[in-house]
Structures are given as structure tokens and as C-alpha cells.
Amino acid sequence: MSDPLLAEGLAKHQADQLDAAALVYRRLLARRPDHAWAWHLIGAISLEQGRAGLPLETRRALTLSRREAAFHLAAGEAASRIGDQASARSAARRALALAPDAGEIHAQLASFGDRGRAHRLRAVAAAPEDGGAWNNLGNAEADQGRLMPAGRAFRRAVVLLPSHLEVLASRSRWLVQLDLWPATRLAARRALAAGPTHAGILVNHALVLKRELRLAEARGICRRALSYAPSLGPAASEMATALLAAGDARGAVAWSRRAVAEMPDRSEIASNLMFSLCYLPGVRAAGLHAEAVRRAPAPAATLAADRRRRSPGPLVVGYLSPDLARHPVGYFLLPVLRHHDPGRIRAICYSTSRRADELTASLRQWAAAWVEGSDLDDEALARRIAADGVDILVDLAGHTAGGRLGVMAHRPAPVQATWMGYPGTTGLSSIDYIIADAVEIPDGAEPYYSERPVRLPRSYICYAPPEYAPSPAASPADADAPLTFGCFNNLAKLNEAVFVAWARILKAVPGSRLSLLWPSLLDPVIAGETRARLGAAGVPPERVQLGGHRRHADLLEAYRTVDIALDPFPYSGGLTTLEALWMGVPVVTIAGDTFAGRHSASHLTAAGLKDWIAPSTESYVRLATQWAQKRSHIAAIRTGLRECLRASALCDGALFTPDLEAAYEAMWRGDA
């Protein structure tokens, strides 16, 4: 590489005299046209000057010599700049094969989106004073859910680069994941003050706004982020979640697809798309199945031991979830853990979230063992599950926020199932069973599930009502008072077809009112948009009451003012329907085509209220109208419904859990 002209060119290059350096390199090429390093350095100047695409000079350097790591790394940088991260990583890996100990190559692989943790570790080992390398390591750890190691890396990055915008953005995003909201809010505001046009910082600020139920502002911030970085996948993903929270399922699906296109290797983004699709009007079980198979994580190396090697004794069942707290999953799992027969089942809970509350404490009390898995990546957690000798691993999240389907892809247990957390098929070939009942998955629906349905005989879940739930009130509408319909479901479940049906019901029941309650409605902009959508569908504005709540107890109390609950479609109420029934309020529902569309039908069947289930929108309107004329019947239902639930498998863990245990034993034998 030694040559006087090359030395002269390098000196000018290092002095940032790029055009002068390029002229010297070209003088060298006039004399030695096969000088690969001269071609490479001219290409490097093209990249430094911001020219798009792979420079011809870089391509020429690679033609002359493919044994120089720097040449491949330059090709990777060119590919990365036009958004081709797969080609960028491929080029960097070729460079790494030639120089495996070069810390800068590991750092480049990290910046090109290679999520392998090893590259970040090698980069910080090679350059311990490089704040950018520590930031990359923190991002890798956070991506894999290893939040404590991520925090250590980010703290080091902040010490080295206290004002660097990428570091500030990464740290505030980590605080969001850690659920440390006072610190998150402060960090997000400081970052925004330092970088008001930095797209990543704007996205983190949108996360904080969404948590504070300032959804309209969050949408606006996402739009600002996208104006600065149109191809920013996290901004597209956050826009999707903000739209879904505001009730715009179509917009959420469109933005989720854009996020998936920008970040095709991020399984959690694909899961966000799958979950959003469940809310989409017109969605069918066949379409959800096809999409789930397409988006499922690829199978990984199987870790499960041969089932025949299991020692005698109870089956070891592992429950894997990020939602072992005040969440539908927590309320549904508690009665099962309380009533597991230790002679039949040894239950181990694998928690993948640091969120904890009083329900978490109850769940821990009843589990045979509890493993904190939030700091373990998918493979490490799978290895821990395999080492624990789990016979049946039950996923309780699927394609929902914080789900760890990557763990299931490793098959750490001989038998694997999914249950209650996600309303449909996961699409994973490594999950053997989906736990349901004959209403949730009726006969003939098997082709729409990658898993084999296991149908429990009475109900597919059991609900543990909170102790603070008030007693049901007497029916609020006597023979002369207006009747109140209510829906306290997530706004994401509400759409124009639902609003039109409600308008027809209100028109058919003179003087009746509609009460909607959901936290998103605390945002006055979202409340205004919802009121406008209802009005456009024909719902008289003076007959609608919108409200929000911050305390769960307030939501339950509000049922005392409702006579009949109207279920949304195509995504019906799950926990919300159970809460309505517990408070003595019957629910009118449609038995839909999808798993999500049949939750309420399952619950009403188990509660002995099958005559509140409609097969179509027309019959839904007719059924709600007919029940509204039967005030005395509604009052009678209200006085006895809680005791009816208490005596059924819907709320009696002692009745429900043996059915579930029998299903586990059948899965283990292979005859479920």
C-alpha cells in the first residue's frame, strides 16, 4: 500500500480536503490503474460527500481485490445508506471473515441492524471509550428484553456522550421498556429539548404522550418524526398503535404494514400487525390464519428433551407471559393456579415483564415456582425452561405486546400450547395445541388454526373478579325511565358498522341512551372524533354519553347505570363481557367468524345466556330491541347473574381447573 502519491492523498484526506485528495488518488491511478486502494479511497470520498448508491470506484476496488475487509465494509455502508440493510450486513460479514478481531467491523454490523449481541460486545471490548459502541450494545440488549444489561450499557454511553442525540433517544426508549414512568417522562422531555427534530427522540416522546392518554398529540408527534425520517419503522409502528388506541383499526393496519416493510426482521412488529388485523372490519378466520403463518417466527433448534425421559410425578407445566399482573391474563390465570392439584400439575410461571402489582403477588403465591425471564433473550430463556424439565409449555401472549413467540420457536418443552392471551392462531408450527372450547372454535374451523384445537367442556377460561368490585345495583331503568345501553370496550373494537347498528337500536327503542366508557375518551380530541363518527352513523348526539376512567374500580361502578351492554364486532368483548356479567349486566353479542369474534358468545353460553347471542348484524339489532322491551326480565337477570357466574366454570376455579388438567394429560399422551 506504500506509495508517495498515496501518502500525499491520505494526508489531504485526513485534513478533510476531499476534492484535493481525490485528484491525487486519480493521479496515482493514471500511473497504476490497478491500484485497488486508490479506487477504494475515491469511493470512500464519494460516500463521505453523501452520494447515494454504491460508488463505481468501490465496485472497481472489489473487482481488483476481494481480500480487503475495508472494501467490503465500504460496500456495506453504501447499501445501508439506501436502506438495504440485508446487503449491508452481508457485506460487513464478508469483511468480518477477513478481519474477525476488528472492533470497527463489529460496530458496523451493529449499526447495520445485525441484532447479534456478540458484535456489540466485541465492539465495546475493542473500543471501551466509544460511546456509540456502548449505545449499540444497549440497543441490542434492550431488543432482546435484557433490560438491566441494557441499562448498564446506556449509562456508560451517556457518560461518554452526554449530549449525543442517538444516546439520549436510546436511553429514553429503554426507560419506556422498563416502565419507569417519572424517569421516562423527564428523560423524554430532556431529549426533546436537545433534539426537537430528531425522529427517534420524537417517537419516544409519542410513547410518553400515549401513556398519558394524550393520543391526538402522540399522532401529531409521530407525523413530525416521519416528516424528518419517512422510512423510520419505529415511527410507523408507534403511529399504528396510536391510531388503534383512538379506534382507527384500518389506519392501524396500514401503518403496521408499513412498519413491517421497514423492519422485516423484527418479530414484535409483525405481531403488532397480526393483533391489529383482529380488529379489522370484515376480517375472516381464513385470512388471519394465512397471515399468521406468513408472519410466524422461523423454527429454531429444538431444545426439548425426549418426553419418554420424564421422571414419574406430576406434569410440569410452564406458563409464559409478560402479563402476570392486572391484565386479563392475570385475572384468568389466578383461579387456575389456586386450584391446580399438586399431585397432577406442578406450575412454573415464566414472567417476561418487570411490571408487578398486587395481582402479581397473588399469582406468585400460588405458583409452584416463579422465574423472572425479562433479562433473558429468547434462546437463553428457552434453555432455562428446558433445564427446568417443563413437560408442557403454555404461551399466554401470542402476537400481543411483549409476547415471546421466539421462545416457543426453540421448542423448549416436548408439548407446547397457546391459551387465552391472543385471540387466534399463532401460525407457529412449534406450537402443538390451542386451548379453547366448542364455541370459540366450532367444529369445522380446524383448518384456520396451525395448532390442534383442544376444547374444554364448559368454558375456555375462568375469571377471578377483583375484590373491590361493587355489588350489582338494581336495574337503573324502571318501566317509565329511559333505558341505557352501554359499551365499555376498547375503542379499537368500535367501527362504522358497529355505530350504524347502534343507531338502529337507539331509533327502535325510543328515549334510550348510549354510554361509552374507555380511558382514550379522556383525550378531548379523541372524544370529539368518536362523537363525530357516531353522529355520521346516525346516532343522535344528545343520546350519547362519553367518558373515560383511570381507576378500574370506577369502570366497574359505572355498570350500575347500564341496563344492557352492546358488544362490538368483529372483535367482541372478553374480560369486558365478564365484567359486565359480574356486575349483573347482560350482553347482546354476535357470534362472529374469528376467535376474537366469539369471546362473548363463549362466555354467555357458559353463563346460561345463549338467547343473548345473535348470528348476524340484523338479528343483533332485533335482539337488542326485543330485550329492551322486557324490563322485568332484565331486572330479574340482574339480581341473579353474579351468583349464576359464581357457580359456573366461568368463575369457579375448583370446577374449571380439573377440566384443564385433564386436557394437559391428554396433550401429554398425544390423544387430545
Secondary structure, DSSP 8 states (H G I E B T S, - for coil): ---HHHHHHHHHHHTT-HHHHHHHHHHHHHH-TT-HHHHHHHHHHHHHTT--S--HHHHHHHHH-S--HHHHHHHHHHHHHTT-HHHHHHHHHHHHHH-TT-HHHHHHHHHTT---HHHHHHHHHH-TT-HHHHHHHHHHHHHTT-HHHHHHHHHHHHHH-TT-HHHHHHHHHHHHHHT-HHHHHHHHHHHHHH-TT-HHHHHHHHHHHHHTT-HHHHHHHHHHHHHH-TT-HHHHHHHHHHHHHTT-HHHHHHHHHHHHHH-TT-HHHHHHHHHHHTTSTT--HHHHHHHHHHHS----------GGG--SSSEEEEEEES--SSSHHHHHHHHHHHH--TTTEEEEEEE------HHHHHHHHHSSEEEE-TTS-HHHHHHHHHHTT-SEEEES-TTSTT--HHHHHT--SSEEEE-SSSSS----TT--EEEEETTTS-TT-GGG-SSEEEEESS-S------TT-------S--SSS--EEEE-S-GGG--HHHHHHHHHHHHHSTT-EEEEE-GGGGSHHHHHHHHHHHHHTT--GGGEEEE--SSHHHHHHHGGG-SEEE--SSS--SHHHHHHHHTT--EEEE--SSSGGGHHHHHHHHTT-GGGEESSHHHHHHHHHHHHT-HHHHHHHHHHHHHHHHTSTTT-HHHHHHHHHHHHHHHHHT--
